Amino acid sequence: MQIQQLKHKTESVSLVIDNWQMQAGEHWGMFSTHSHAASLLVRVLSGELEPQQGEVSGLPEKIASVSLHEQQRLLDLELEKDDTDFMDCIDYGSSVEELVAESDCTPDELEALLATTDLLTIRKRGFRQLSTGETRRVMLARALAVKPQLMILDEPYSGLDIAHRQHLSELLQQCASQIQLVIITSREDELPPFITHVALFDDQKLSQTLSRDEWLNHPVMMQMLALSEQKSDAMLELLQAHQSQHQYPNPLVSMNDVTVEYVDAKIFSGVNWQIEQGQHWQVRGPNGCGKSTLLGLILGDHPQCYSNDVTVLGMKRGSGETIWDVKRHIGVVSSALHLQYRVNCTALEVLVSGFYDSIGLYQQPSKKEILYAREWLQLLEMSEFEKVGFRNLDYGQQRLLLIGRALIKQPALLILDEPYQGLDFLNRKLVFRALNRIASANISQLLYVTHHEEDSLEAIHHFVDFIAQEGEGYRVNIYTLST
């Protein structure tokens, strides 16, 4: 494959590659320090976009991609087919096995793919019932089903628990003997050993191509870490400049003997948990264990919150409180919210919507709110995109806005479910450092979910762990580390 004088520009992202050659037998990593250009390149190489200038030659016939953008596109297609209004039950979308079988693979090939990607036990589950990690495995299975000669994986480890990240590394190692691989990541530890070369993207442009050894000794990491430190200082200063005092009941959240179960399975039972004032919590456990279900009980998004003894901010679920009564004091960042945020309001309106906890903006904001949102745009280096529609932004830019949307009102409780998905290296480090400082300064109380050990926050000393029990769902272990 050869790329020459390529230029492509969308409303929010520019991609420039002067010259790049990928020889047979080479496996490339693509690393973005502070750029969304690599994700745009995925769409060009996969044939979704025709480059506006330049030439891409020598591409193989069969190319498959796994990306957050492709995942969003599949969800949109599934929502178009939603028949809930014409059924006496909820339509959760195409089943896992239906989605994988769309590539016309044989029954034997389908079974092998479901086994390879650990999807056999959830093969009948609808797409919209899947956890983030389960969805990523479905996208991988669909890509492998094409029998590609070139497979492009954009943040392939995103959302996977520790066991499935290890399994993916082993699977990709096997694939590398038969398929040419391009892996895009913002995490320096996610370039597998078989990667031979690295393409470094910075400021929307392919800036360098390096051998693996050259990459491992590159100084760019230290430069980005120093810059993220400066930017996290600026974020904390912005929050403190607009800080206001609120009185919230103690505990913020209380659950008494909570159980969640479905007709075919019990998720967890007997959960007794309180979030006291000043506490920050991390929720840990494998994909599909019930972490998002637990958060849904707090948010009121899960219907079984009303059949359980759950009190949030002094309001018992089912006692006549409105969703707004609770949610106006909670900020949320999650893959579920990201997928639900399908309206095409502007970048500025996304930030302002955080004051109203709405998906889209349906009220006239105050001048003060608009000015504050513009300060956030400047901090996030997105002022030039103020009037650009949310769905016209790159996935990483969308996620950065949703993080700003959650922080802007300085909520009592900040729920962060895998918040870093889609962020480049600099912004991931920026958000990580800022969250630790927010927690340390008690600007908001954090309820935090991440599968990456490196993302553990020093300010968090309270943990909820989901532990598998044979045939009985998960046991929930709640504990505090001494400080």
C-alpha positions in Angstrom: 0.0 0.0 0.0 1.2 3.5 -0.8 -0.3 6.9 0.1 0.9 10.0 -1.7 0.0 13.7 -1.1 -3.3 12.7 0.7 -5.4 15.5 2.0 -8.9 15.2 3.5 -10.8 17.7 5.6 -14.1 17.4 7.4 -15.8 20.1 9.5 -13.8 19.1 12.5 -10.7 17.0 11.4 -8.0 17.4 8.8 -5.8 14.6 7.5 -2.5 15.2 5.7 -0.1 12.4 4.6 2.7 13.4 2.2 4.1 9.9 1.7 3.6 6.6 3.4 4.4 3.1 2.3 3.3 -0.2 3.9 5.1 -3.2 2.6 3.9 -6.8 2.7 4.7 -8.5 6.0 4.7 -5.2 7.9 2.3 -4.6 10.8 1.8 -1.0 11.7 0.8 0.8 14.8 -0.7 4.3 14.5 -0.3 6.5 17.5 -2.1 9.8 18.0 -0.5 12.2 20.5 -3.0 15.1 20.0 -4.9 14.4 16.8 -8.0 12.7 15.5 -6.5 12.3 12.1 -5.8 8.6 12.5 -9.5 7.8 13.0 -10.3 9.7 9.8 -7.7 7.6 8.0 -9.6 4.4 9.0 -12.6 5.7 7.1 -10.4 6.5 4.0 -8.6 3.1 4.0 -11.8 1.2 4.5 -13.4 2.9 1.5 -16.1 4.8 3.4 -14.6 8.1 2.3 -12.9 9.0 -1.0 -9.9 11.2 -0.3 -10.4 14.8 -1.5 -6.8 15.0 -2.8 -4.0 12.5 -3.3 -3.8 8.9 -4.1 -4.1 5.6 -2.2 -2.8 2.6 -4.2 -2.1 -1.0 -3.6 -4.9 -1.7 -1.2 -5.9 -5.4 -0.9 -9.4 -6.4 -2.1 -10.8 -7.4 1.4 -10.4 -4.8 4.1 -12.2 -4.9 7.5 -12.2 -2.3 10.3 -13.1 -2.3 13.9 -13.7 1.2 15.3 -15.9 3.2 17.6 -17.2 5.1 14.6 -18.3 1.8 12.9 -19.9 0.8 16.2 -22.0 4.0 16.2 -23.0 3.4 12.6 -24.2 -0.1 13.4 -26.3 1.2 16.3 -27.9 3.7 14.0 -28.9 0.9 11.6 -30.3 -1.1 14.4 -32.3 1.8 15.7 -33.8 2.3 12.3 -35.1 -1.3 12.4 -36.5 -1.0 16.0 -40.0 -2.6 16.0 -40.8 -2.0 19.7 -43.8 0.1 18.8 -45.3 -2.9 16.9 -44.5 -5.6 19.5 -45.7 -6.6 22.9 -42.1 -6.6 24.2 -39.0 -4.5 23.8 -37.0 -5.0 20.5 -33.4 -5.2 21.6 -32.2 -5.4 18.0 -30.5 -8.1 16.0 -29.0 -11.0 18.0 -25.2 -11.4 18.3 -25.2 -14.4 16.0 -27.4 -12.6 13.4 -24.9 -9.7 13.3 -21.9 -12.0 12.9 -23.6 -14.1 10.3 -24.4 -11.1 8.0 -21.1 -11.7 6.2 -22.5 -15.0 4.7 -20.2 -17.2 6.7 -21.0 -20.9 6.9 -22.6 -22.4 10.1 -19.3 -24.0 11.0 -17.5 -20.7 10.5 -20.1 -18.8 12.6 -19.6 -21.3 15.5 -15.8 -20.9 15.3 -16.0 -17.1 15.2 -18.4 -17.0 18.2 -16.1 -19.3 20.1 -12.9 -17.3 19.1 -14.4 -14.0 20.3 -16.1 -15.5 23.5 -19.6 -14.8 22.3 -21.2 -18.2 22.6 -23.0 -17.6 25.9 -24.6 -14.4 24.6 -25.3 -15.4 21.0 -29.1 -14.9 21.3 -28.8 -11.5 23.1 -29.9 -8.4 21.2 -27.3 -5.8 20.2 -28.7 -3.1 22.5 -28.5 -5.4 25.5 -24.8 -5.8 25.3 -22.2 -4.2 27.5 -19.5 -2.0 26.0 -16.9 -4.8 26.0 -19.4 -7.3 24.5 -20.2 -4.9 21.7 -16.5 -4.5 20.9 -16.2 -8.3 20.6 -19.1 -8.4 18.2 -17.4 -5.8 16.1 -14.2 -7.9 16.0 -16.1 -11.0 15.1 -17.9 -9.2 12.2 -14.5 -8.0 10.9 -12.9 -11.4 11.0 -16.0 -12.9 9.3 -15.0 -11.0 6.1 -11.8 -13.0 6.0 -9.8 -9.7 5.4 -6.4 -9.4 3.9 -6.0 -6.1 5.8 -7.6 -5.4 9.2 -7.6 -1.9 10.7 -8.4 -1.8 14.5 -9.1 1.6 16.0 -8.7 1.4 19.8 -9.5 -2.3 19.8 -8.9 -2.8 23.5 -11.4 0.0 24.4 -14.0 -1.3 26.9 -12.5 -4.8 27.3 -11.8 -6.2 30.8 -8.4 -7.5 31.7 -9.1 -11.1 30.7 -10.5 -10.1 27.3 -7.6 -7.7 26.6 -5.3 -10.6 27.1 -7.4 -12.8 24.9 -7.4 -10.2 22.2 -3.6 -9.9 22.3 -3.3 -13.6 21.8 -5.9 -13.6 19.0 -4.2 -10.7 17.2 -0.9 -12.5 17.5 -2.4 -15.5 15.7 -4.0 -13.2 13.0 -0.7 -11.5 12.3 0.6 -14.7 10.5 -2.3 -14.5 8.0 -3.6 -10.9 8.0 -1.8 -7.6 7.7 -2.8 -5.5 10.7 -2.9 -1.8 11.5 -3.6 -0.9 15.1 -4.5 2.6 16.2 -4.2 3.4 19.9 -3.6 6.3 22.3 -2.1 4.0 24.9 1.6 3.3 24.6 1.2 -0.2 26.1 -1.4 -1.4 23.6 1.0 -1.9 20.6 1.4 -5.7 20.5 4.9 -7.3 20.1 4.3 -8.2 16.4 4.0 -4.5 15.4 7.1 -3.7 13.2 6.5 0.0 12.5 4.7 3.0 14.0 3.1 6.0 12.3 3.0 9.0 14.6 0.2 11.5 14.1 0.4 14.9 15.6 -1.7 18.0 14.8 -3.7 16.3 12.1 -0.7 15.2 10.1 1.4 12.1 9.8 4.6 13.5 11.3 6.9 10.5 11.4 7.2 6.9 10.6 9.5 4.9 12.9 10.7 1.4 13.5 9.4 -0.3 16.7 12.8 0.3 18.4 12.8 4.0 17.4 9.3 4.4 18.8 10.1 2.8 22.2 12.8 5.4 22.7 10.8 8.4 21.4 10.7 11.5 23.7 7.1 12.5 22.7 5.5 10.9 25.7 7.3 13.0 28.2 6.4 16.1 26.2 2.7 15.2 26.2 2.7 14.4 29.9 4.2 17.8 30.7 1.5 19.5 28.5 -1.3 17.5 30.1 -0.1 18.7 33.5 -0.4 22.3 32.5 -3.9 21.8 30.9 -5.2 19.9 34.0 -4.1 22.9 36.1 -6.1 25.2 33.8 -9.2 22.9 34.1 -9.1 22.9 37.9 -8.7 26.7 37.9 -11.8 27.0 35.6 -13.9 24.8 37.9 -12.8 26.6 41.0 -13.5 30.0 39.5 -17.1 28.9 39.0 -17.5 26.8 42.2 -20.7 27.3 44.2 -21.6 25.8 47.5 -24.5 23.2 47.8 -25.8 21.3 50.7 -26.5 17.6 49.9 -28.0 14.9 52.2 -25.7 12.3 53.7 -25.4 9.6 52.4 -25.6 10.7 48.8 -26.7 7.2 47.8 -28.1 4.3 49.8 -29.0 0.8 48.7 -30.5 -1.8 51.0 -30.7 -5.5 50.2 -30.8 -4.7 46.4 -31.4 -7.5 43.9 -31.5 -7.4 40.1 -32.6 -10.5 38.2 -34.2 -11.4 34.9 -36.3 -14.4 33.9 -33.3 -16.3 32.9 -30.6 -15.1 35.3 -29.8 -13.3 38.5 -27.3 -10.5 38.1 -26.6 -9.7 41.7 -28.4 -9.8 45.1 -28.2 -8.6 48.6 -26.3 -5.4 47.9 -26.0 -3.0 50.8 -24.1 0.1 49.8 -23.8 3.7 50.9 -21.9 6.6 49.3 -21.1 8.9 52.2 -20.2 12.6 51.7 -16.5 13.0 50.7 -16.2 9.5 49.4 -15.0 8.6 45.9 -15.7 5.0 44.6 -14.4 2.8 41.8 -16.6 0.0 40.4 -14.6 -3.0 39.1 -15.5 -6.3 37.4 -15.5 -8.2 34.1 -17.6 -7.3 31.0 -21.3 -8.0 31.4 -21.1 -8.5 35.2 -23.6 -5.7 36.1 -21.5 -2.6 36.6 -23.7 -0.5 34.2 -26.8 -2.0 35.8 -25.6 -0.8 39.2 -25.1 2.7 37.9 -28.5 2.5 36.2 -30.1 2.0 39.6 -28.6 5.2 40.8 -29.5 7.2 37.7 -33.1 5.8 37.5 -32.4 4.4 34.0 -32.9 0.7 35.1 -36.6 -0.2 35.8 -35.7 -2.4 38.8 -34.6 0.6 40.7 -38.3 1.1 41.6 -38.7 -2.4 43.0 -35.7 -2.0 45.2 -34.8 0.1 48.3 -32.7 2.8 46.6 -32.3 6.4 47.8 -30.4 9.0 45.9 -29.7 12.5 47.2 -32.3 12.0 49.9 -35.0 10.9 47.4 -36.3 7.3 47.6 -36.9 5.8 44.1 -40.6 5.4 43.5 -41.7 8.0 46.1 -42.9 10.5 43.4 -39.6 12.1 42.6 -39.0 13.2 39.0 -36.0 12.0 37.1 -34.9 15.6 36.8 -35.0 16.1 40.6 -32.1 13.6 40.9 -30.3 13.9 37.6 -29.7 17.7 37.8 -27.2 16.9 40.6 -25.5 14.1 38.7 -23.0 14.3 35.9 -22.6 11.3 33.6 -20.1 10.1 31.0 -20.6 6.7 29.5 -20.7 4.8 26.2 -24.5 4.4 26.7 -24.9 8.2 26.9 -22.6 8.7 24.0 -24.6 6.4 21.8 -27.9 8.0 22.9 -26.6 11.5 22.1 -27.9 11.3 18.6 -29.2 14.9 18.1 -27.0 17.2 16.0 -26.9 20.3 18.2 -23.8 22.4 18.1 -20.6 21.8 20.2 -21.5 24.9 22.3 -25.1 23.5 22.9 -23.7 20.1 24.0 -21.8 21.8 26.8 -24.7 24.1 27.8 -27.0 21.0 27.9 -25.0 19.9 30.9 -26.8 22.5 33.0 -30.1 21.0 32.1 -29.1 17.3 31.8 -30.8 17.1 28.5 -29.7 15.3 25.3 -29.8 18.3 23.1 -30.8 21.9 24.2 -34.5 22.8 24.5 -34.3 25.8 26.8 -32.9 29.3 26.3 -29.6 29.4 28.3 -28.5 32.4 30.2 -25.7 34.7 29.0 -23.6 33.5 31.9 -24.1 29.8 30.9 -23.1 30.6 27.3 -19.9 32.5 28.4 -18.9 29.7 30.8 -19.4 27.1 28.0 -17.2 29.1 25.7 -14.5 29.1 28.4 -14.8 25.3 28.3 -14.5 25.2 24.5 -11.3 27.3 24.7 -9.9 25.0 27.4 -10.7 21.9 25.2 -9.2 23.6 22.2 -12.5 23.4 20.4 -13.5 27.0 20.1 -13.3 26.8 16.3 -16.0 24.1 16.4 -18.5 26.1 18.4 -21.2 25.9 15.7 -20.3 22.5 14.3 -22.9 19.8 14.8 -22.1 17.1 17.4 -22.5 14.2 14.9 -20.2 16.0 12.5 -17.3 15.8 15.0 -14.9 12.9 15.4 -15.8 10.3 18.1 -12.9 11.5 20.3 -14.1 15.2 20.0 -17.6 14.1 20.9 -16.4 12.3 24.0 -14.3 15.3 25.1 -17.5 17.5 24.9 -19.5 14.9 26.9 -16.9 15.0 29.6 -17.1 18.8 29.6 -20.9 18.5 29.7 -20.7 16.4 32.8 -18.2 18.6 34.6 -19.7 22.0 33.7 -22.4 22.0 36.4 -20.0 20.6 39.1 -22.5 17.9 40.2 -22.7 16.3 43.6 -22.0 12.9 42.0 -19.9 12.5 38.9 -20.5 9.0 37.3 -17.7 8.1 34.8 -18.1 4.7 33.0 -15.0 4.2 30.9 -14.7 7.9 30.3 -11.5 7.8 28.1 -12.9 6.0 25.1 -11.8 7.6 21.9 -9.5 10.2 23.5 -6.1 10.8 22.1 -3.0 10.5 24.4 -2.9 14.1 25.5 -6.6 14.5 26.3 -6.7 11.1 28.0 -3.9 12.2 30.3 -5.5 15.6 30.7 -8.8 14.1 31.8 -7.1 11.6 34.1 -5.1 14.2 35.9 -8.1 16.5 36.1 -10.4 13.9 37.6 -7.8 13.1 40.3 -7.6 16.8 41.2 -11.4 17.1 41.2 -11.6 14.2 43.6 -8.8 15.5 45.8 -10.4 18.9 46.0 -13.9 17.4 46.5 -15.4 19.5 43.8 -17.6 16.5 42.9 -17.7 13.0 44.3 -16.6 10.4 41.7 -18.2 7.0 40.9 -15.7 5.7 38.5 -15.4 2.6 36.2 -12.3 1.6 34.3 -10.8 -1.7 33.2 -7.2 -0.3 33.0 -5.0 -0.5 36.1 -3.0 2.5 34.9 -6.2 4.6 35.1 -6.7 4.0 38.9 -7.0 7.4 40.7 -4.9 8.0 43.8 -7.8 9.9 45.4 -10.1 6.8 45.3 -10.0 4.5 48.3 -13.5 2.9 48.2 -14.3 0.0 45.9 -17.2 -2.1 44.6 -15.9 -5.4 43.1 -18.1 -7.8 41.1 -16.9 -11.4 41.7 -18.2 -14.3 39.6 -20.1 -17.1 41.4 -20.7 -20.4 39.6 -24.3 -20.4 38.3 -25.4 -17.6 40.7 -24.5 -14.4 38.9 -22.0 -12.1 40.7 -21.2 -11.5 44.4 -20.7 -7.8 45.1 -17.8 -7.0 47.4 -17.8 -3.5 48.9 -14.8 -2.3 50.9 -12.5 0.6 51.8 -8.7 0.7 51.7 -7.1 2.4 54.7 -5.3 5.7 53.8 
